[in-house]
């Protein structure tokens, strides 16, 4: 599943290998997905700032639209926190229009850029504990748990597992649930079932995205050939 697009890994994350896994259902799921697809090459981006921008832009849209918006920002040389702070908000909104909700996301990027300049470029965010980083991000307007955890994991290399709608859908089907499980329930289960390893969480999250797109689609899931079928209560019915 290695892709040719750029993928950013924080300097503190080694791409050598994932740690030895315990005998848990999450470890089994990861192993079966990894055996099928390998490194999912996620999160796309050139640097930590672009990863953070992508985490905002991907809210309520797909990555294809995000790539268009990021391309527009690169063309206009709006690929730094300083540039986002300085640019007129209407110009910024027009650039990111492909990502949808562009007026709201332009405001979010302005807020993120100011925080980034103060907390990341002028300070040392990695001196904070993971929970402290997460809390600072969530305190920003327009940044919820998924966005905060994506930035923490993929931009800063912290061992925090981000839970997206794909993961919630897959979890529901694995356990044959009628209701969508809560974000923190899944995250806590992953954190207690797997080693606190950033690369492992990186791979697992990316592999779940691949699974959701190729097999565990929103309607009429394609169970034939699904690498997680042996673990899926819904698929076995």
C-alpha positions as a LaTeX table, in Angstrom:
\begin{tabular}{lrrr}
\hline
Residue & $x$ (\AA) & $y$ (\AA) & $z$ (\AA) \\
\hline
Unk1 & 0.00 & 0.00 & 0.00 \\
Unk2 & 3.04 & 2.29 & $-0.27$ \\
Unk3 & 2.05 & 5.45 & $-2.08$ \\
Unk4 & 4.17 & 7.90 & $-4.04$ \\
Unk5 & 2.73 & 11.04 & $-2.42$ \\
Unk6 & 4.77 & 12.75 & 0.33 \\
Unk7 & 4.20 & 11.44 & 3.85 \\
Unk8 & 5.42 & 13.31 & 6.91 \\
Unk9 & 6.93 & 11.52 & 9.89 \\
Unk10 & 7.99 & 13.64 & 12.89 \\
Unk11 & 11.73 & 13.52 & 13.69 \\
Unk12 & 11.06 & 11.64 & 16.93 \\
Unk13 & 9.31 & 8.79 & 15.11 \\
Unk14 & 11.46 & 5.96 & 13.81 \\
Unk15 & 10.26 & 4.08 & 10.73 \\
Unk16 & 12.18 & 0.96 & 11.70 \\
Unk17 & 9.40 & $-1.29$ & 12.97 \\
Unk18 & 6.41 & $-1.45$ & 15.23 \\
Unk19 & 6.91 & $-2.95$ & 18.72 \\
Unk20 & 6.13 & $-6.51$ & 19.74 \\
Unk21 & 2.38 & $-6.77$ & 20.02 \\
Unk22 & 0.39 & $-8.36$ & 22.86 \\
Unk23 & $-2.34$ & $-10.92$ & 22.28 \\
Unk24 & $-5.32$ & $-8.59$ & 22.03 \\
Unk25 & $-8.09$ & $-8.17$ & 19.49 \\
Unk26 & $-6.70$ & $-4.80$ & 18.41 \\
Unk27 & $-3.27$ & $-6.33$ & 17.87 \\
Unk28 & $-4.83$ & $-9.10$ & 15.81 \\
Unk29 & $-6.77$ & $-6.58$ & 13.74 \\
Unk30 & $-3.65$ & $-4.51$ & 13.14 \\
Unk31 & $-1.62$ & $-7.55$ & 12.13 \\
Unk32 & $-4.20$ & $-8.78$ & 9.64 \\
Unk33 & $-4.49$ & $-5.34$ & 8.04 \\
Unk34 & $-0.72$ & $-4.85$ & 7.99 \\
Unk35 & $-0.17$ & $-8.29$ & 6.45 \\
Unk36 & $-2.59$ & $-7.32$ & 3.69 \\
Unk37 & $-1.50$ & $-3.75$ & 2.93 \\
Unk38 & 1.72 & $-2.95$ & 4.79 \\
Unk39 & 2.65 & 0.65 & 5.50 \\
Unk40 & $-0.40$ & 2.80 & 4.60 \\
Unk41 & 1.87 & 5.82 & 4.07 \\
Unk42 & $-0.18$ & 8.20 & 6.17 \\
Unk43 & $-0.42$ & 11.21 & 7.00 \\
Unk44 & 0.13 & 12.88 & 3.62 \\
Unk45 & 2.04 & 16.16 & 3.79 \\
Unk46 & 5.43 & 17.82 & 3.49 \\
Unk47 & 5.94 & 18.99 & 7.07 \\
Unk48 & 4.33 & 19.25 & 10.50 \\
Unk49 & 2.52 & 22.50 & 9.71 \\
Unk50 & 0.95 & 21.06 & 6.54 \\
Unk51 & $-0.17$ & 18.02 & 8.52 \\
Unk52 & $-1.90$ & 20.32 & 11.02 \\
Unk53 & $-3.53$ & 22.31 & 8.21 \\
Unk54 & $-4.70$ & 19.06 & 6.61 \\
Unk55 & $-6.25$ & 17.97 & 9.90 \\
Unk56 & $-8.40$ & 21.11 & 9.86 \\
Unk57 & $-9.28$ & 20.91 & 6.18 \\
Unk58 & $-10.30$ & 17.25 & 6.30 \\
Unk59 & $-13.16$ & 17.98 & 8.70 \\
Unk60 & $-16.41$ & 16.90 & 7.02 \\
Unk61 & $-14.82$ & 16.15 & 3.66 \\
Unk62 & $-12.66$ & 13.57 & 1.89 \\
Unk63 & $-8.92$ & 13.74 & 1.34 \\
Unk64 & $-9.21$ & 14.35 & $-2.40$ \\
Unk65 & $-10.81$ & 17.71 & $-1.65$ \\
Unk66 & $-8.18$ & 18.46 & 0.97 \\
Unk67 & $-5.39$ & 17.84 & $-1.55$ \\
Unk68 & $-6.98$ & 20.37 & $-3.91$ \\
Unk69 & $-7.15$ & 22.95 & $-1.13$ \\
Unk70 & $-3.56$ & 22.29 & $-0.06$ \\
Unk71 & $-2.48$ & 22.64 & $-3.68$ \\
Unk72 & $-4.15$ & 26.05 & $-3.83$ \\
Unk73 & $-2.35$ & 27.13 & $-0.65$ \\
Unk74 & 1.01 & 26.04 & $-2.08$ \\
Unk75 & 0.37 & 27.90 & $-5.33$ \\
Unk76 & $-0.37$ & 31.09 & $-3.40$ \\
Unk77 & 2.68 & 30.57 & $-1.14$ \\
Unk78 & 0.38 & 30.23 & 1.85 \\
Unk79 & 2.23 & 27.28 & 3.34 \\
Unk80 & 3.44 & 28.70 & 6.67 \\
Unk81 & 1.83 & 29.98 & 9.83 \\
Unk82 & 3.13 & 33.49 & 9.09 \\
Unk83 & 1.50 & 33.45 & 5.66 \\
Unk84 & $-1.84$ & 32.28 & 7.07 \\
Unk85 & $-1.73$ & 34.98 & 9.76 \\
Unk86 & $-0.97$ & 37.70 & 7.22 \\
Unk87 & $-3.33$ & 36.78 & 4.38 \\
Unk88 & $-6.78$ & 38.31 & 4.10 \\
Unk89 & $-9.33$ & 35.85 & 5.46 \\
Unk90 & $-11.50$ & 36.09 & 2.33 \\
Unk91 & $-8.51$ & 35.21 & 0.15 \\
Unk92 & $-7.73$ & 32.30 & 2.44 \\
Unk93 & $-11.31$ & 31.08 & 2.30 \\
Unk94 & $-11.27$ & 31.17 & $-1.50$ \\
Unk95 & $-8.07$ & 29.10 & $-1.58$ \\
Unk96 & $-9.49$ & 26.35 & 0.60 \\
Unk97 & $-12.93$ & 26.35 & $-1.04$ \\
Unk98 & $-12.56$ & 22.75 & $-2.37$ \\
Unk99 & $-12.50$ & 21.46 & 1.23 \\
Unk100 & $-15.99$ & 22.78 & 1.99 \\
Unk101 & $-17.13$ & 24.95 & 4.91 \\
Unk102 & $-14.36$ & 27.24 & 3.72 \\
Unk103 & $-15.33$ & 30.40 & 5.62 \\
Unk104 & $-15.39$ & 28.54 & 8.91 \\
Unk105 & $-12.19$ & 26.63 & 8.12 \\
Unk106 & $-10.41$ & 29.86 & 7.18 \\
Unk107 & $-11.19$ & 31.18 & 10.66 \\
Unk108 & $-9.97$ & 27.93 & 12.21 \\
Unk109 & $-6.69$ & 28.12 & 10.26 \\
Unk110 & $-6.14$ & 31.70 & 11.42 \\
Unk111 & $-6.57$ & 30.63 & 15.05 \\
Unk112 & $-4.38$ & 27.56 & 14.58 \\
Unk113 & $-1.65$ & 29.62 & 12.90 \\
Unk114 & $-1.43$ & 32.10 & 15.77 \\
Unk115 & $-1.25$ & 29.28 & 18.31 \\
Unk116 & 1.34 & 27.47 & 16.19 \\
Unk117 & 3.57 & 30.52 & 16.01 \\
Unk118 & 3.37 & 31.09 & 19.76 \\
Unk119 & 3.41 & 27.52 & 21.04 \\
Unk120 & 5.39 & 25.62 & 18.43 \\
Unk121 & 7.72 & 28.03 & 16.63 \\
Unk122 & 8.52 & 30.23 & 19.63 \\
Unk123 & 8.37 & 27.50 & 22.24 \\
Unk124 & 8.85 & 23.76 & 22.46 \\
Unk125 & 5.58 & 21.89 & 22.33 \\
Unk126 & 7.34 & 18.57 & 22.83 \\
Unk127 & 8.34 & 19.62 & 26.35 \\
Unk128 & 4.70 & 19.27 & 27.31 \\
Unk129 & 3.14 & 15.96 & 28.22 \\
Unk130 & 0.89 & 14.42 & 25.55 \\
Unk131 & $-2.26$ & 15.22 & 27.52 \\
Unk132 & $-1.14$ & 18.85 & 27.89 \\
Unk133 & $-0.54$ & 19.17 & 24.15 \\
Unk134 & $-3.93$ & 17.63 & 23.47 \\
Unk135 & $-5.66$ & 19.99 & 25.90 \\
Unk136 & $-4.03$ & 23.03 & 24.32 \\
Unk137 & $-5.19$ & 21.95 & 20.89 \\
Unk138 & $-8.74$ & 21.19 & 22.00 \\
Unk139 & $-8.91$ & 24.62 & 23.65 \\
Unk140 & $-8.59$ & 26.19 & 20.19 \\
Unk141 & $-11.86$ & 27.15 & 18.53 \\
Unk142 & $-12.86$ & 24.62 & 15.91 \\
Unk143 & $-10.49$ & 21.88 & 17.08 \\
Unk144 & $-12.24$ & 18.81 & 18.46 \\
Unk145 & $-10.79$ & 15.54 & 19.78 \\
Unk146 & $-10.19$ & 13.94 & 16.36 \\
Unk147 & $-8.44$ & 16.99 & 14.92 \\
Unk148 & $-6.39$ & 17.49 & 18.09 \\
Unk149 & $-5.33$ & 13.86 & 18.23 \\
Unk150 & $-4.45$ & 13.80 & 14.53 \\
Unk151 & $-2.18$ & 16.82 & 14.96 \\
Unk152 & $-0.67$ & 15.40 & 18.15 \\
Unk153 & 0.08 & 12.03 & 16.56 \\
Unk154 & 1.00 & 12.94 & 13.00 \\
Unk155 & 2.54 & 16.40 & 13.39 \\
Unk156 & 4.19 & 16.07 & 16.82 \\
Unk157 & 4.77 & 12.31 & 16.97 \\
Unk158 & 2.92 & 11.75 & 20.24 \\
Unk159 & 1.50 & 8.29 & 21.04 \\
Unk160 & $-2.16$ & 9.32 & 20.84 \\
Unk161 & $-4.54$ & 7.33 & 18.64 \\
Unk162 & $-6.97$ & 9.46 & 16.60 \\
Unk163 & $-10.44$ & 8.01 & 16.14 \\
Unk164 & $-12.31$ & 9.01 & 12.99 \\
Unk165 & $-15.70$ & 8.12 & 11.55 \\
Unk166 & $-14.11$ & 5.25 & 9.61 \\
Unk167 & $-12.81$ & 3.72 & 12.83 \\
Unk168 & $-16.18$ & 4.10 & 14.51 \\
Unk169 & $-17.93$ & 2.43 & 11.58 \\
Unk170 & $-15.46$ & $-0.47$ & 11.54 \\
Unk171 & $-15.67$ & $-0.91$ & 15.31 \\
Unk172 & $-19.47$ & $-1.01$ & 15.14 \\
Unk173 & $-19.39$ & $-3.75$ & 12.53 \\
Unk174 & $-16.67$ & $-5.76$ & 14.22 \\
Unk175 & $-18.83$ & $-5.92$ & 17.34 \\
Unk176 & $-22.21$ & $-5.88$ & 15.57 \\
Unk177 & $-23.37$ & $-2.78$ & 17.42 \\
Unk178 & $-26.55$ & $-0.87$ & 16.67 \\
Unk179 & $-25.16$ & 2.43 & 17.93 \\
Unk180 & $-21.98$ & 4.27 & 17.01 \\
Unk181 & $-19.48$ & 3.85 & 19.88 \\
Unk182 & $-18.17$ & 6.92 & 21.65 \\
Unk183 & $-14.86$ & 8.41 & 20.58 \\
Unk184 & $-13.19$ & 8.04 & 23.96 \\
Unk185 & $-14.37$ & 4.45 & 24.41 \\
Unk186 & $-12.53$ & 3.35 & 21.28 \\
Unk187 & $-9.47$ & 5.46 & 22.02 \\
Unk188 & $-9.17$ & 4.16 & 25.57 \\
Unk189 & $-9.56$ & 0.59 & 24.35 \\
Unk190 & $-6.77$ & 1.05 & 21.80 \\
Unk191 & $-4.50$ & 2.72 & 24.36 \\
Unk192 & $-4.97$ & $-0.11$ & 26.86 \\
Unk193 & $-4.75$ & $-2.89$ & 24.25 \\
Unk194 & $-1.60$ & $-1.78$ & 22.40 \\
Unk195 & 1.83 & $-0.39$ & 23.30 \\
Unk196 & 2.02 & 3.41 & 23.41 \\
Unk197 & 3.92 & 3.63 & 20.14 \\
Unk198 & 3.40 & 6.48 & 17.69 \\
Unk199 & 4.35 & 4.53 & 14.56 \\
Unk200 & 1.97 & 1.73 & 15.53 \\
Unk201 & $-0.89$ & 4.21 & 15.97 \\
Unk202 & 0.15 & 5.89 & 12.72 \\
Unk203 & $-0.05$ & 2.62 & 10.82 \\
Unk204 & $-3.24$ & 1.43 & 12.51 \\
Unk205 & $-5.15$ & 4.63 & 11.81 \\
Unk206 & $-4.01$ & 4.69 & 8.18 \\
Unk207 & $-4.85$ & 1.02 & 7.68 \\
Unk208 & $-8.35$ & 1.56 & 9.05 \\
Unk209 & $-8.81$ & 4.33 & 6.49 \\
Unk210 & $-7.80$ & 1.88 & 3.74 \\
Unk211 & $-10.12$ & $-0.80$ & 5.12 \\
Unk212 & $-13.06$ & 1.61 & 5.24 \\
Unk213 & $-12.52$ & 2.72 & 1.66 \\
Unk214 & $-11.87$ & $-0.67$ & 0.12 \\
Unk215 & $-14.17$ & $-2.98$ & 2.08 \\
Unk216 & $-16.01$ & $-1.47$ & 5.04 \\
Unk217 & $-17.85$ & 1.17 & 3.02 \\
Unk218 & $-20.82$ & 3.06 & 4.45 \\
Unk219 & $-23.48$ & 1.03 & 2.60 \\
Unk220 & $-23.32$ & $-2.57$ & 1.43 \\
Unk221 & $-19.85$ & $-3.43$ & 2.79 \\
Unk222 & $-17.65$ & $-5.54$ & 0.52 \\
Unk223 & $-16.92$ & $-8.41$ & 2.89 \\
Unk224 & $-15.45$ & $-10.78$ & 0.30 \\
Unk225 & $-11.68$ & $-10.58$ & 0.57 \\
Unk226 & $-11.77$ & $-8.32$ & 3.63 \\
Unk227 & $-8.69$ & $-8.98$ & 5.76 \\
Unk228 & $-10.71$ & $-8.36$ & 8.95 \\
Unk229 & $-13.55$ & $-10.74$ & 8.08 \\
Unk230 & $-12.49$ & $-13.41$ & 10.58 \\
Unk231 & $-12.79$ & $-10.81$ & 13.37 \\
Unk232 & $-16.04$ & $-9.22$ & 12.21 \\
Unk233 & $-19.31$ & $-10.28$ & 13.80 \\
Unk234 & $-21.37$ & $-8.41$ & 11.22 \\
Unk235 & $-19.47$ & $-9.85$ & 8.27 \\
Unk236 & $-19.86$ & $-13.40$ & 9.53 \\
Unk237 & $-23.63$ & $-13.20$ & 9.81 \\
\hline
\end{tabular}
